[in-house]
Amino acid sequence: MKLKIFPTPLKMAYNTSMDMKKKLEGAYMPDKEGRKKRLVVGLSGGINSFVSAYLLKIQKYELIGVTLVTNWDNFKGDSSSVLSCQLDATQVEAIKTFCHQLGIPHFVVKASDEFKELVVEPWQASRISGSKPNPCWNCHELRMKMLYHKMVELDAQGIATGHLAKLFRQDSHNSVYIHTSNDEVFDQSDILARVPHEILDKLMLPLSDLQQKEIDKLAENFGLSSNSKKIKMHQCFENVAPIKEYLAQNVPPRFYKPGEILDHELSSMGNHEGVVSHEFGKIYNAENQRQANPLYFTRFSFQEKKMELNHKDHFLRQKIFLNNCKISEETPWIEPLKGVVKLKNNDFVDCWIYPKNVFSALIEMEAPYEFIEGEVVSVYKKKGKNSKVYLTGTARYVLESAQPVEEGKESVKVDYSRDF
């Protein structure tokens, strides 16, 4: 069965000495039917979304620009600074101006209620329970679903975004598979892998064959600019001053109950003022941060209100469970297979994948690496460009305990029941 890549607007090697006219002469041009295709293009205000729209306009697609705005309406403070990816009125106006210059209609979709229910409230619940939140993953899925709903509402035939990833379709199975892009640093294939199939089936990625440096050069030659700052995953809710103010206004006082602090040997270190004030997986406080071997918030007992602190090596794990997995239909799921795990620094390590059930797997690596329990982890077929995304899932630690079986001997018991 032959896989074929979705057509992309630019199918040629990048050459900075080539002028834009010559560069675009080799671009993919749709046939007459393709030119009638109406696409909803997601415009976030970033340069990648602008370049995507520009390339599709050159190809004579009928475009409708859509911008999603997620406001914190009930926050009595400066809500524009709560999220670093938040669009302000000036940025929205800049997107409108871009669409006017491109000659396409533009819609602004306000997603305050949905954003609160599907992103803010789960993040807030994680802070209350002392667990690892994943707001960026939830926010991305929400945005893709809202683009899809707007596509249906406007009777469009597809969605286009500025993601750096590749989509492959297998017509015989009516399946869409995610592969890594040509840019290993800015690749976004893993976050797309958690998007529902019906959305991926309608998705077009105009930048899939390009690297970020090439996109920036195209923007320069097109005369495009953006005042939106580039952000990385997980920067939205982290280290932002109004977050504590927001929590103080929205979390009931009963969840600010103090409790005991325990170190890695379960010895008392005093009391905390309420788990909501601390972020799971992070250094416990500023004073602690200045120490040579600081302590991190690694566990919380909701019933007893006990917070456990550990040194950084607590996060080093050679085996982890992945739960709530999104698994590519192309991934064989009968017997163990080899793959690579993506680490926080965008590096990859070899691993074995042991399927456990439809939605979970045991991942075993050659050596311990840092994983925070509750974070989303991605597994690929291989390192590098054009690699299949096997699966993504939520990390859970493998609990092992030494059990004496004979005098002088020990065996290791793995507690699988906790995770399945």
Secondary structure as UniProt FT lines:
FT   STRAND          4..5
FT   TURN            16..17
FT   HELIX           20..25
FT   HELIX           32..35
FT   STRAND          38..42
FT   HELIX           47..58
FT   TURN            59..60
FT   STRAND          62..69
FT   TURN            73..74
FT   HELIX           79..81
FT   TURN            84..85
FT   HELIX           89..102
FT   STRAND          106..110
FT   HELIX           112..115
FT   HELIX           116..120
FT   HELIX           121..129
FT   HELIX           135..153
FT   TURN            154..155
FT   STRAND          158..160
FT   STRAND          166..170
FT   TURN            171..174
FT   STRAND          175..179
FT   TURN            184..186
FT   HELIX           189..192
FT   TURN            193..194
FT   HELIX           197..200
FT   TURN            201..202
FT   STRAND          203..204
FT   TURN            206..209
FT   HELIX           212..222
FT   TURN            233..234
FT   HELIX           242..250
FT   HELIX           253..256
FT   STRAND          259..262
FT   TURN            264..265
FT   STRAND          268..272
FT   HELIX           275..277
FT   TURN            280..281
FT   HELIX           286..289
FT   STRAND          296..301
FT   TURN            302..305
FT   STRAND          306..310
FT   HELIX           312..315
FT   STRAND          316..327
FT   TURN            329..330
FT   STRAND          337..342
FT   TURN            344..345
FT   STRAND          348..357
FT   TURN            358..359
FT   STRAND          360..370
FT   TURN            373..374
FT   STRAND          376..380
FT   TURN            385..386
FT   STRAND          388..397
FT   STRAND          400..406
FT   TURN            407..408
FT   STRAND          409..414
FT   TURN            417..419
//
